[in-house]
Amino acid sequence: MTITRITPEYSVSTQITVEDVAEIEALGYRSIMCNRPDGESPDQTPVAEIRAEAEARGLAFAFVPVISGGVAPQNVTAFEEALGELPEPVLAYCRSGTRCRTLWAMLKG
């Protein structure tokens, strides 16, 4: 997990694991958003497992999957809606963090 802070309220990360959730909580994040569809890679932790660990620790969770290289207007709308509901600060993740940065840039651009 490599975290990049975009703003005080929003950061992005590479793919996380269930074990990373404790560190995310300890760093002060109140929400996690997954922007990676399940099944992109055989070594990817399923979103349901990460969601379960996040919610067990009292963190909010949103799943806004985006196909790599295919950010569409409806993805930006879903991202905006999720951000509006999640307590800050939010950590969003995908495989490399690029989709999470792209969604943010398209929303704010």
Biopython code that builds the backbone (N, CA, C, O; Angstrom):
import numpy as np
from Bio.PDB.StructureBuilder import StructureBuilder

atoms = [
    (1, "MET", "N", (0.852, -1.177, 0.000)),
    (1, "MET", "CA", (0.000, 0.000, 0.000)),
    (1, "MET", "C", (0.893, 1.233, 0.000)),
    (1, "MET", "O", (1.758, 1.401, 0.859)),
    (2, "THR", "N", (0.658, 2.089, -0.988)),
    (2, "THR", "CA", (1.364, 3.357, -1.083)),
    (2, "THR", "C", (0.327, 4.466, -1.138)),
    (2, "THR", "O", (-0.443, 4.550, -2.095)),
    (3, "ILE", "N", (0.302, 5.320, -0.116)),
    (3, "ILE", "CA", (-0.703, 6.382, -0.016)),
    (3, "ILE", "C", (-0.125, 7.701, -0.511)),
    (3, "ILE", "O", (0.996, 8.072, -0.164)),
    (4, "THR", "N", (-0.912, 8.404, -1.332)),
    (4, "THR", "CA", (-0.572, 9.737, -1.810)),
    (4, "THR", "C", (-1.679, 10.691, -1.394)),
    (4, "THR", "O", (-2.841, 10.493, -1.748)),
    (5, "ARG", "N", (-1.323, 11.720, -0.647)),
    (5, "ARG", "CA", (-2.307, 12.709, -0.196)),
    (5, "ARG", "C", (-2.567, 13.708, -1.316)),
    (5, "ARG", "O", (-1.640, 14.337, -1.826)),
    (6, "ILE", "N", (-3.840, 13.850, -1.696)),
    (6, "ILE", "CA", (-4.249, 14.805, -2.722)),
    (6, "ILE", "C", (-4.661, 16.120, -2.057)),
    (6, "ILE", "O", (-4.238, 17.197, -2.478)),
    (7, "THR", "N", (-5.483, 16.020, -1.023)),
    (7, "THR", "CA", (-5.893, 17.154, -0.189)),
    (7, "THR", "C", (-5.941, 16.637, 1.250)),
    (7, "THR", "O", (-5.786, 15.436, 1.469)),
    (8, "PRO", "N", (-6.149, 17.509, 2.226)),
    (8, "PRO", "CA", (-6.287, 17.001, 3.597)),
    (8, "PRO", "C", (-7.472, 16.041, 3.767)),
    (8, "PRO", "O", (-7.483, 15.225, 4.688)),
    (9, "GLU", "N", (-8.460, 16.139, 2.883)),
    (9, "GLU", "CA", (-9.668, 15.317, 2.995)),
    (9, "GLU", "C", (-9.668, 14.086, 2.088)),
    (9, "GLU", "O", (-10.516, 13.209, 2.253)),
    (10, "TYR", "N", (-8.734, 14.002, 1.133)),
    (10, "TYR", "CA", (-8.781, 12.938, 0.127)),
    (10, "TYR", "C", (-7.373, 12.466, -0.220)),
    (10, "TYR", "O", (-6.504, 13.261, -0.579)),
    (11, "SER", "N", (-7.167, 11.155, -0.103)),
    (11, "SER", "CA", (-5.904, 10.526, -0.485)),
    (11, "SER", "C", (-6.209, 9.321, -1.363)),
    (11, "SER", "O", (-7.322, 8.795, -1.360)),
    (12, "VAL", "N", (-5.196, 8.894, -2.115)),
    (12, "VAL", "CA", (-5.345, 7.720, -2.979)),
    (12, "VAL", "C", (-4.259, 6.708, -2.634)),
    (12, "VAL", "O", (-3.216, 7.051, -2.078)),
    (13, "SER", "N", (-4.533, 5.452, -2.979)),
    (13, "SER", "CA", (-3.602, 4.377, -2.667)),
    (13, "SER", "C", (-3.610, 3.318, -3.754)),
    (13, "SER", "O", (-4.551, 3.182, -4.535)),
    (14, "THR", "N", (-2.519, 2.582, -3.762)),
    (14, "THR", "CA", (-2.472, 1.356, -4.542)),
    (14, "THR", "C", (-3.396, 0.343, -3.868)),
    (14, "THR", "O", (-3.952, 0.621, -2.806)),
    (15, "GLN", "N", (-3.558, -0.819, -4.477)),
    (15, "GLN", "CA", (-4.408, -1.882, -3.926)),
    (15, "GLN", "C", (-4.087, -2.122, -2.459)),
    (15, "GLN", "O", (-2.919, -2.210, -2.078)),
    (16, "ILE", "N", (-5.126, -2.228, -1.638)),
    (16, "ILE", "CA", (-4.939, -2.529, -0.221)),
    (16, "ILE", "C", (-5.373, -3.963, 0.067)),
    (16, "ILE", "O", (-6.024, -4.617, -0.748)),
    (17, "THR", "N", (-4.991, -4.426, 1.255)),
    (17, "THR", "CA", (-5.394, -5.745, 1.722)),
    (17, "THR", "C", (-6.187, -5.576, 3.014)),
    (17, "THR", "O", (-6.266, -4.477, 3.564)),
    (18, "VAL", "N", (-6.764, -6.656, 3.485)),
    (18, "VAL", "CA", (-7.488, -6.636, 4.757)),
    (18, "VAL", "C", (-6.548, -6.188, 5.877)),
    (18, "VAL", "O", (-6.951, -5.443, 6.770)),
    (19, "GLU", "N", (-5.306, -6.639, 5.828)),
    (19, "GLU", "CA", (-4.324, -6.291, 6.860)),
    (19, "GLU", "C", (-4.009, -4.795, 6.872)),
    (19, "GLU", "O", (-3.638, -4.259, 7.917)),
    (20, "ASP", "N", (-4.149, -4.111, 5.736)),
    (20, "ASP", "CA", (-3.857, -2.674, 5.653)),
    (20, "ASP", "C", (-4.913, -1.818, 6.350)),
    (20, "ASP", "O", (-4.636, -0.672, 6.703)),
    (21, "VAL", "N", (-6.100, -2.345, 6.550)),
    (21, "VAL", "CA", (-7.202, -1.551, 7.092)),
    (21, "VAL", "C", (-6.880, -1.019, 8.487)),
    (21, "VAL", "O", (-7.249, 0.111, 8.807)),
    (22, "ALA", "N", (-6.210, -1.794, 9.311)),
    (22, "ALA", "CA", (-5.836, -1.323, 10.644)),
    (22, "ALA", "C", (-4.921, -0.104, 10.551)),
    (22, "ALA", "O", (-5.083, 0.852, 11.309)),
    (23, "GLU", "N", (-3.966, -0.133, 9.632)),
    (23, "GLU", "CA", (-3.065, 1.006, 9.454)),
    (23, "GLU", "C", (-3.821, 2.218, 8.919)),
    (23, "GLU", "O", (-3.572, 3.346, 9.342)),
    (24, "ILE", "N", (-4.738, 1.983, 7.994)),
    (24, "ILE", "CA", (-5.550, 3.074, 7.445)),
    (24, "ILE", "C", (-6.332, 3.751, 8.564)),
    (24, "ILE", "O", (-6.406, 4.979, 8.628)),
    (25, "GLU", "N", (-6.910, 2.948, 9.437)),
    (25, "GLU", "CA", (-7.634, 3.483, 10.589)),
    (25, "GLU", "C", (-6.685, 4.264, 11.502)),
    (25, "GLU", "O", (-7.015, 5.363, 11.948)),
    (26, "ALA", "N", (-5.517, 3.701, 11.775)),
    (26, "ALA", "CA", (-4.546, 4.350, 12.661)),
    (26, "ALA", "C", (-4.047, 5.676, 12.091)),
    (26, "ALA", "O", (-3.679, 6.577, 12.845)),
    (27, "LEU", "N", (-4.033, 5.797, 10.773)),
    (27, "LEU", "CA", (-3.615, 7.042, 10.131)),
    (27, "LEU", "C", (-4.699, 8.120, 10.192)),
    (27, "LEU", "O", (-4.459, 9.265, 9.808)),
    (28, "GLY", "N", (-5.883, 7.759, 10.672)),
    (28, "GLY", "CA", (-6.939, 8.735, 10.866)),
    (28, "GLY", "C", (-7.992, 8.812, 9.780)),
    (28, "GLY", "O", (-8.859, 9.685, 9.822)),
    (29, "TYR", "N", (-7.934, 7.916, 8.809)),
    (29, "TYR", "CA", (-8.964, 7.914, 7.770)),
    (29, "TYR", "C", (-10.277, 7.444, 8.366)),
    (29, "TYR", "O", (-10.302, 6.549, 9.211)),
    (30, "ARG", "N", (-11.371, 8.051, 7.920)),
    (30, "ARG", "CA", (-12.690, 7.684, 8.417)),
    (30, "ARG", "C", (-13.482, 6.891, 7.388)),
    (30, "ARG", "O", (-14.515, 6.303, 7.706)),
    (31, "SER", "N", (-12.987, 6.879, 6.139)),
    (31, "SER", "CA", (-13.689, 6.185, 5.062)),
    (31, "SER", "C", (-12.701, 5.596, 4.071)),
    (31, "SER", "O", (-11.592, 6.098, 3.892)),
    (32, "ILE", "N", (-13.138, 4.513, 3.430)),
    (32, "ILE", "CA", (-12.383, 3.888, 2.344)),
    (32, "ILE", "C", (-13.318, 3.771, 1.146)),
    (32, "ILE", "O", (-14.483, 3.395, 1.277)),
    (33, "MET", "N", (-12.771, 4.108, -0.036)),
    (33, "MET", "CA", (-13.523, 3.933, -1.280)),
    (33, "MET", "C", (-12.702, 3.054, -2.221)),
    (33, "MET", "O", (-11.515, 3.297, -2.438)),
    (34, "CYS", "N", (-13.346, 2.035, -2.772)),
    (34, "CYS", "CA", (-12.709, 1.163, -3.761)),
    (34, "CYS", "C", (-13.167, 1.586, -5.149)),
    (34, "CYS", "O", (-14.366, 1.641, -5.423)),
    (35, "ASN", "N", (-12.206, 1.885, -6.029)),
    (35, "ASN", "CA", (-12.511, 2.245, -7.411)),
    (35, "ASN", "C", (-12.067, 1.160, -8.392)),
    (35, "ASN", "O", (-11.967, 1.406, -9.594)),
    (36, "ARG", "N", (-11.804, -0.026, -7.878)),
    (36, "ARG", "CA", (-11.327, -1.129, -8.711)),
    (36, "ARG", "C", (-12.360, -2.247, -8.748)),
    (36, "ARG", "O", (-12.757, -2.752, -7.698)),
    (37, "PRO", "N", (-12.802, -2.641, -9.944)),
    (37, "PRO", "CA", (-13.739, -3.769, -10.015)),
    (37, "PRO", "C", (-13.110, -5.042, -9.473)),
    (37, "PRO", "O", (-11.910, -5.267, -9.630)),
    (38, "ASP", "N", (-13.920, -5.869, -8.839)),
    (38, "ASP", "CA", (-13.443, -7.176, -8.389)),
    (38, "ASP", "C", (-13.001, -8.001, -9.595)),
    (38, "ASP", "O", (-13.566, -7.880, -10.682)),
    (39, "GLY", "N", (-11.995, -8.832, -9.392)),
    (39, "GLY", "CA", (-11.596, -9.791, -10.417)),
    (39, "GLY", "C", (-10.671, -9.265, -11.488)),
    (39, "GLY", "O", (-10.452, -9.958, -12.481)),
    (40, "GLU", "N", (-10.115, -8.072, -11.340)),
    (40, "GLU", "CA", (-9.171, -7.576, -12.347)),
    (40, "GLU", "C", (-7.889, -8.397, -12.364)),
    (40, "GLU", "O", (-7.253, -8.559, -13.405)),
    (41, "SER", "N", (-7.520, -8.911, -11.198)),
    (41, "SER", "CA", (-6.267, -9.645, -11.056)),
    (41, "SER", "C", (-6.492, -10.785, -10.066)),
    (41, "SER", "O", (-7.208, -10.614, -9.080)),
    (42, "PRO", "N", (-5.888, -11.944, -10.320)),
    (42, "PRO", "CA", (-6.105, -13.077, -9.416)),
    (42, "PRO", "C", (-5.552, -12.851, -8.002)),
    (42, "PRO", "O", (-5.990, -13.511, -7.060)),
    (43, "ASP", "N", (-4.599, -11.932, -7.846)),
    (43, "ASP", "CA", (-4.017, -11.680, -6.529)),
    (43, "ASP", "C", (-4.702, -10.532, -5.778)),
    (43, "ASP", "O", (-4.261, -10.137, -4.699)),
    (44, "GLN", "N", (-5.752, -10.018, -6.342)),
    (44, "GLN", "CA", (-6.483, -8.882, -5.767)),
    (44, "GLN", "C", (-7.368, -9.326, -4.601)),
    (44, "GLN", "O", (-8.080, -10.323, -4.714)),
    (45, "THR", "N", (-7.331, -8.600, -3.491)),
    (45, "THR", "CA", (-8.212, -8.897, -2.363)),
    (45, "THR", "C", (-9.639, -8.514, -2.730)),
    (45, "THR", "O", (-9.867, -7.384, -3.161)),
    (46, "PRO", "N", (-10.603, -9.405, -2.578)),
    (46, "PRO", "CA", (-11.993, -9.086, -2.909)),
    (46, "PRO", "C", (-12.517, -7.899, -2.087)),
    (46, "PRO", "O", (-12.222, -7.769, -0.899)),
    (47, "VAL", "N", (-13.282, -7.057, -2.737)),
    (47, "VAL", "CA", (-13.789, -5.853, -2.083)),
    (47, "VAL", "C", (-14.650, -6.191, -0.865)),
    (47, "VAL", "O", (-14.637, -5.446, 0.114)),
    (48, "ALA", "N", (-15.386, -7.282, -0.904)),
    (48, "ALA", "CA", (-16.239, -7.656, 0.232)),
    (48, "ALA", "C", (-15.421, -7.906, 1.492)),
    (48, "ALA", "O", (-15.869, -7.585, 2.593)),
    (49, "GLU", "N", (-14.231, -8.473, 1.343)),
    (49, "GLU", "CA", (-13.375, -8.723, 2.507)),
    (49, "GLU", "C", (-12.855, -7.417, 3.099)),
    (49, "GLU", "O", (-12.813, -7.258, 4.319)),
    (50, "ILE", "N", (-12.461, -6.490, 2.241)),
    (50, "ILE", "CA", (-11.967, -5.196, 2.723)),
    (50, "ILE", "C", (-13.108, -4.407, 3.343)),
    (50, "ILE", "O", (-12.936, -3.786, 4.392)),
    (51, "ARG", "N", (-14.276, -4.425, 2.702)),
    (51, "ARG", "CA", (-15.447, -3.736, 3.259)),
    (51, "ARG", "C", (-15.778, -4.272, 4.654)),
    (51, "ARG", "O", (-16.024, -3.493, 5.575)),
    (52, "ALA", "N", (-15.784, -5.582, 4.811)),
    (52, "ALA", "CA", (-16.131, -6.187, 6.098)),
    (52, "ALA", "C", (-15.158, -5.740, 7.189)),
    (52, "ALA", "O", (-15.581, -5.411, 8.298)),
    (53, "GLU", "N", (-13.862, -5.724, 6.886)),
    (53, "GLU", "CA", (-12.866, -5.301, 7.875)),
    (53, "GLU", "C", (-13.013, -3.809, 8.191)),
    (53, "GLU", "O", (-12.919, -3.403, 9.349)),
    (54, "ALA", "N", (-13.241, -3.005, 7.164)),
    (54, "ALA", "CA", (-13.418, -1.558, 7.375)),
    (54, "ALA", "C", (-14.629, -1.293, 8.269)),
    (54, "ALA", "O", (-14.541, -0.536, 9.236)),
    (55, "GLU", "N", (-15.744, -1.913, 7.945)),
    (55, "GLU", "CA", (-16.965, -1.681, 8.717)),
    (55, "GLU", "C", (-16.836, -2.230, 10.139)),
    (55, "GLU", "O", (-17.398, -1.654, 11.071)),
    (56, "ALA", "N", (-16.109, -3.327, 10.319)),
    (56, "ALA", "CA", (-15.881, -3.870, 11.657)),
    (56, "ALA", "C", (-15.072, -2.897, 12.513)),
    (56, "ALA", "O", (-15.174, -2.908, 13.740)),
    (57, "ARG", "N", (-14.274, -2.062, 11.865)),
    (57, "ARG", "CA", (-13.463, -1.069, 12.571)),
    (57, "ARG", "C", (-14.152, 0.298, 12.640)),
    (57, "ARG", "O", (-13.564, 1.272, 13.110)),
    (58, "GLY", "N", (-15.399, 0.362, 12.169)),
    (58, "GLY", "CA", (-16.154, 1.609, 12.245)),
    (58, "GLY", "C", (-15.875, 2.588, 11.128)),
    (58, "GLY", "O", (-16.256, 3.755, 11.219)),
    (59, "LEU", "N", (-15.209, 2.129, 10.060)),
    (59, "LEU", "CA", (-14.950, 2.994, 8.916)),
    (59, "LEU", "C", (-16.088, 2.863, 7.903)),
    (59, "LEU", "O", (-16.632, 1.778, 7.699)),
    (60, "ALA", "N", (-16.434, 3.980, 7.276)),
    (60, "ALA", "CA", (-17.415, 3.945, 6.191)),
    (60, "ALA", "C", (-16.730, 3.367, 4.951)),
    (60, "ALA", "O", (-15.507, 3.424, 4.824)),
    (61, "PHE", "N", (-17.530, 2.813, 4.042)),
    (61, "PHE", "CA", (-16.974, 2.185, 2.845)),
    (61, "PHE", "C", (-17.885, 2.454, 1.660)),
    (61, "PHE", "O", (-19.109, 2.413, 1.786)),
    (62, "ALA", "N", (-17.279, 2.732, 0.499)),
    (62, "ALA", "CA", (-18.031, 2.900, -0.746)),
    (62, "ALA", "C", (-17.326, 2.110, -1.842)),
    (62, "ALA", "O", (-16.098, 2.019, -1.867)),
    (63, "PHE", "N", (-18.114, 1.544, -2.744)),
    (63, "PHE", "CA", (-17.597, 0.785, -3.881)),
    (63, "PHE", "C", (-18.071, 1.472, -5.149)),
    (63, "PHE", "O", (-19.252, 1.419, -5.492)),
    (64, "VAL", "N", (-17.135, 2.125, -5.848)),
    (64, "VAL", "CA", (-17.426, 2.831, -7.088)),
    (64, "VAL", "C", (-16.443, 2.293, -8.135)),
    (64, "VAL", "O", (-15.442, 2.944, -8.438)),
    (65, "PRO", "N", (-16.728, 1.102, -8.689)),
    (65, "PRO", "CA", (-15.779, 0.474, -9.610)),
    (65, "PRO", "C", (-15.698, 1.191, -10.955)),
    (65, "PRO", "O", (-16.706, 1.621, -11.516)),
    (66, "VAL", "N", (-14.468, 1.304, -11.454)),
    (66, "VAL", "CA", (-14.194, 1.952, -12.736)),
    (66, "VAL", "C", (-13.258, 1.040, -13.521)),
    (66, "VAL", "O", (-12.241, 0.588, -12.994)),
    (67, "ILE", "N", (-13.593, 0.774, -14.758)),
    (67, "ILE", "CA", (-12.750, -0.047, -15.622)),
    (67, "ILE", "C", (-11.479, 0.728, -15.950)),
    (67, "ILE", "O", (-11.538, 1.903, -16.311)),
    (68, "SER", "N", (-10.340, 0.073, -15.824)),
    (68, "SER", "CA", (-9.052, 0.715, -16.083)),
    (68, "SER", "C", (-9.026, 1.325, -17.477)),
    (68, "SER", "O", (-9.334, 0.657, -18.464)),
    (69, "GLY", "N", (-8.658, 2.593, -17.550)),
    (69, "GLY", "CA", (-8.581, 3.298, -18.823)),
    (69, "GLY", "C", (-9.924, 3.698, -19.386)),
    (69, "GLY", "O", (-9.997, 4.159, -20.525)),
    (70, "GLY", "N", (-11.001, 3.532, -18.613)),
    (70, "GLY", "CA", (-12.333, 3.810, -19.142)),
    (70, "GLY", "C", (-13.205, 4.642, -18.226)),
    (70, "GLY", "O", (-14.383, 4.329, -18.054)),
    (71, "VAL", "N", (-12.662, 5.693, -17.632)),
    (71, "VAL", "CA", (-13.463, 6.540, -16.756)),
    (71, "VAL", "C", (-14.527, 7.248, -17.596)),
    (71, "VAL", "O", (-14.213, 7.971, -18.542)),
    (72, "ALA", "N", (-15.792, 7.024, -17.231)),
    (72, "ALA", "CA", (-16.925, 7.592, -17.964)),
    (72, "ALA", "C", (-17.627, 8.634, -17.096)),
    (72, "ALA", "O", (-17.455, 8.641, -15.877)),
    (73, "PRO", "N", (-18.418, 9.517, -17.719)),
    (73, "PRO", "CA", (-19.126, 10.544, -16.944)),
    (73, "PRO", "C", (-19.956, 9.972, -15.800)),
    (73, "PRO", "O", (-20.019, 10.577, -14.730)),
    (74, "GLN", "N", (-20.592, 8.823, -16.001)),
    (74, "GLN", "CA", (-21.397, 8.232, -14.929)),
    (74, "GLN", "C", (-20.525, 7.778, -13.758)),
    (74, "GLN", "O", (-20.994, 7.743, -12.621)),
    (75, "ASN", "N", (-19.258, 7.430, -14.023)),
    (75, "ASN", "CA", (-18.329, 7.087, -12.943)),
    (75, "ASN", "C", (-18.030, 8.310, -12.083)),
    (75, "ASN", "O", (-17.965, 8.215, -10.857)),
    (76, "VAL", "N", (-17.848, 9.457, -12.733)),
    (76, "VAL", "CA", (-17.569, 10.698, -12.009)),
    (76, "VAL", "C", (-18.780, 11.083, -11.160)),
    (76, "VAL", "O", (-18.622, 11.543, -10.029)),
    (77, "THR", "N", (-19.969, 10.901, -11.691)),
    (77, "THR", "CA", (-21.191, 11.196, -10.935)),
    (77, "THR", "C", (-21.301, 10.293, -9.713)),
    (77, "THR", "O", (-21.600, 10.767, -8.617)),
    (78, "ALA", "N", (-21.064, 9.005, -9.891)),
    (78, "ALA", "CA", (-21.127, 8.059, -8.774)),
    (78, "ALA", "C", (-20.045, 8.377, -7.734)),
    (78, "ALA", "O", (-20.288, 8.266, -6.533)),
    (79, "PHE", "N", (-18.870, 8.766, -8.191)),
    (79, "PHE", "CA", (-17.771, 9.155, -7.311)),
    (79, "PHE", "C", (-18.162, 10.388, -6.492)),
    (79, "PHE", "O", (-17.947, 10.428, -5.280)),
    (80, "GLU", "N", (-18.725, 11.374, -7.147)),
    (80, "GLU", "CA", (-19.150, 12.593, -6.459)),
    (80, "GLU", "C", (-20.206, 12.288, -5.397)),
    (80, "GLU", "O", (-20.146, 12.816, -4.286)),
    (81, "GLU", "N", (-21.172, 11.438, -5.742)),
    (81, "GLU", "CA", (-22.218, 11.065, -4.782)),
    (81, "GLU", "C", (-21.619, 10.344, -3.575)),
    (81, "GLU", "O", (-21.990, 10.625, -2.435)),
    (82, "ALA", "N", (-20.702, 9.424, -3.822)),
    (82, "ALA", "CA", (-20.071, 8.692, -2.721)),
    (82, "ALA", "C", (-19.271, 9.638, -1.832)),
    (82, "ALA", "O", (-19.357, 9.555, -0.606)),
    (83, "LEU", "N", (-18.497, 10.532, -2.433)),
    (83, "LEU", "CA", (-17.721, 11.490, -1.638)),
    (83, "LEU", "C", (-18.622, 12.357, -0.770)),
    (83, "LEU", "O", (-18.264, 12.710, 0.353)),
    (84, "GLY", "N", (-19.788, 12.695, -1.296)),
    (84, "GLY", "CA", (-20.724, 13.516, -0.547)),
    (84, "GLY", "C", (-21.294, 12.814, 0.675)),
    (84, "GLY", "O", (-21.761, 13.469, 1.606)),
    (85, "GLU", "N", (-21.260, 11.498, 0.680)),
    (85, "GLU", "CA", (-21.821, 10.715, 1.786)),
    (85, "GLU", "C", (-20.775, 10.213, 2.776)),
    (85, "GLU", "O", (-21.110, 9.905, 3.920)),
    (86, "LEU", "N", (-19.520, 10.128, 2.358)),
    (86, "LEU", "CA", (-18.483, 9.539, 3.204)),
    (86, "LEU", "C", (-17.894, 10.560, 4.173)),
    (86, "LEU", "O", (-17.635, 11.701, 3.791)),
    (87, "PRO", "N", (-17.681, 10.154, 5.427)),
    (87, "PRO", "CA", (-16.972, 11.039, 6.354)),
    (87, "PRO", "C", (-15.512, 11.200, 5.912)),
    (87, "PRO", "O", (-14.896, 10.257, 5.415)),
    (88, "GLU", "N", (-14.982, 12.381, 6.096)),
    (88, "GLU", "CA", (-13.596, 12.660, 5.725)),
    (88, "GLU", "C", (-12.681, 12.497, 6.923)),
    (88, "GLU", "O", (-13.113, 12.634, 8.068)),
    (89, "PRO", "N", (-11.435, 12.210, 6.663)),
    (89, "PRO", "CA", (-10.785, 12.034, 5.366)),
    (89, "PRO", "C", (-11.071, 10.661, 4.752)),
    (89, "PRO", "O", (-11.325, 9.677, 5.445)),
    (90, "VAL", "N", (-11.017, 10.647, 3.419)),
    (90, "VAL", "CA", (-11.321, 9.461, 2.622)),
    (90, "VAL", "C", (-10.032, 8.944, 1.992)),
    (90, "VAL", "O", (-9.224, 9.725, 1.489)),
    (91, "LEU", "N", (-9.844, 7.638, 2.020)),
    (91, "LEU", "CA", (-8.773, 6.985, 1.275)),
    (91, "LEU", "C", (-9.420, 6.169, 0.162)),
    (91, "LEU", "O", (-10.184, 5.241, 0.426)),
    (92, "ALA", "N", (-9.110, 6.521, -1.085)),
    (92, "ALA", "CA", (-9.620, 5.779, -2.240)),
    (92, "ALA", "C", (-8.493, 4.916, -2.800)),
    (92, "ALA", "O", (-7.334, 5.332, -2.818)),
    (93, "TYR", "N", (-8.838, 3.714, -3.256)),
    (93, "TYR", "CA", (-7.804, 2.850, -3.818)),
    (93, "TYR", "C", (-8.276, 2.173, -5.090)),
    (93, "TYR", "O", (-9.470, 1.983, -5.325)),
    (94, "CYS", "N", (-7.283, 1.814, -5.907)),
    (94, "CYS", "CA", (-7.468, 0.972, -7.092)),
    (94, "CYS", "C", (-6.153, 0.213, -7.260)),
    (94, "CYS", "O", (-5.436, 0.043, -6.274)),
    (95, "ARG", "N", (-5.808, -0.243, -8.443)),
    (95, "ARG", "CA", (-4.569, -1.006, -8.594)),
    (95, "ARG", "C", (-3.350, -0.126, -8.331)),
    (95, "ARG", "O", (-2.474, -0.493, -7.548)),
    (96, "SER", "N", (-3.294, 1.031, -8.984)),
    (96, "SER", "CA", (-2.113, 1.900, -8.867)),
    (96, "SER", "C", (-2.409, 3.257, -8.237)),
    (96, "SER", "O", (-1.485, 3.992, -7.889)),
    (97, "GLY", "N", (-3.692, 3.596, -8.087)),
    (97, "GLY", "CA", (-4.093, 4.909, -7.605)),
    (97, "GLY", "C", (-4.487, 5.856, -8.717)),
    (97, "GLY", "O", (-5.052, 6.918, -8.453)),
    (98, "THR", "N", (-4.199, 5.492, -9.954)),
    (98, "THR", "CA", (-4.450, 6.385, -11.089)),
    (98, "THR", "C", (-5.933, 6.660, -11.296)),
    (98, "THR", "O", (-6.311, 7.814, -11.503)),
    (99, "ARG", "N", (-6.779, 5.647, -11.249)),
    (99, "ARG", "CA", (-8.220, 5.883, -11.424)),
    (99, "ARG", "C", (-8.753, 6.815, -10.355)),
    (99, "ARG", "O", (-9.584, 7.680, -10.631)),
    (100, "CYS", "N", (-8.271, 6.637, -9.131)),
    (100, "CYS", "CA", (-8.720, 7.483, -8.016)),
    (100, "CYS", "C", (-8.311, 8.931, -8.242)),
    (100, "CYS", "O", (-9.087, 9.847, -7.970)),
    (101, "ARG", "N", (-7.089, 9.144, -8.740)),
    (101, "ARG", "CA", (-6.630, 10.505, -9.065)),
    (101, "ARG", "C", (-7.414, 11.071, -10.243)),
    (101, "ARG", "O", (-7.784, 12.245, -10.240)),
    (102, "THR", "N", (-7.667, 10.240, -11.247)),
    (102, "THR", "CA", (-8.394, 10.690, -12.434)),
    (102, "THR", "C", (-9.813, 11.105, -12.085)),
    (102, "THR", "O", (-10.289, 12.136, -12.562)),
    (103, "LEU", "N", (-10.496, 10.322, -11.263)),
    (103, "LEU", "CA", (-11.849, 10.677, -10.838)),
    (103, "LEU", "C", (-11.856, 12.027, -10.130)),
    (103, "LEU", "O", (-12.711, 12.872, -10.395)),
    (104, "TRP", "N", (-10.895, 12.222, -9.225)),
    (104, "TRP", "CA", (-10.789, 13.476, -8.475)),
    (104, "TRP", "C", (-10.559, 14.647, -9.443)),
    (104, "TRP", "O", (-11.222, 15.679, -9.340)),
    (105, "ALA", "N", (-9.618, 14.481, -10.383)),
    (105, "ALA", "CA", (-9.306, 15.544, -11.322)),
    (105, "ALA", "C", (-10.505, 15.874, -12.212)),
    (105, "ALA", "O", (-10.769, 17.045, -12.488)),
    (106, "MET", "N", (-11.226, 14.855, -12.659)),
    (106, "MET", "CA", (-12.398, 15.102, -13.505)),
    (106, "MET", "C", (-13.509, 15.797, -12.725)),
    (106, "MET", "O", (-14.218, 16.641, -13.273)),
    (107, "LEU", "N", (-13.663, 15.450, -11.465)),
    (107, "LEU", "CA", (-14.682, 16.079, -10.637)),
    (107, "LEU", "C", (-14.340, 17.540, -10.368)),
    (107, "LEU", "O", (-15.209, 18.409, -10.444)),
    (108, "LYS", "N", (-13.094, 17.805, -10.059)),
    (108, "LYS", "CA", (-12.665, 19.159, -9.684)),
    (108, "LYS", "C", (-12.290, 20.029, -10.867)),
    (108, "LYS", "O", (-12.184, 21.249, -10.745)),
    (109, "GLY", "N", (-12.082, 19.375, -12.050)),
    (109, "GLY", "CA", (-11.589, 20.088, -13.226)),
    (109, "GLY", "C", (-12.577, 20.979, -13.829)),
    (109, "GLY", "O", (-12.286, 21.638, -14.827)),
]
sb = StructureBuilder()
sb.init_structure("model")
sb.init_model(0)
sb.init_chain("A")
sb.init_seg("    ")
for serial, (resi, resn, name, xyz) in enumerate(atoms, 1):
    if name == "N":
        sb.init_residue(resn, " ", resi, " ")
    sb.init_atom(name, np.array(xyz, "f"), 0.0, 1.0, " ", f" {name:<3s}", serial, name[0])
structure = sb.get_structure()
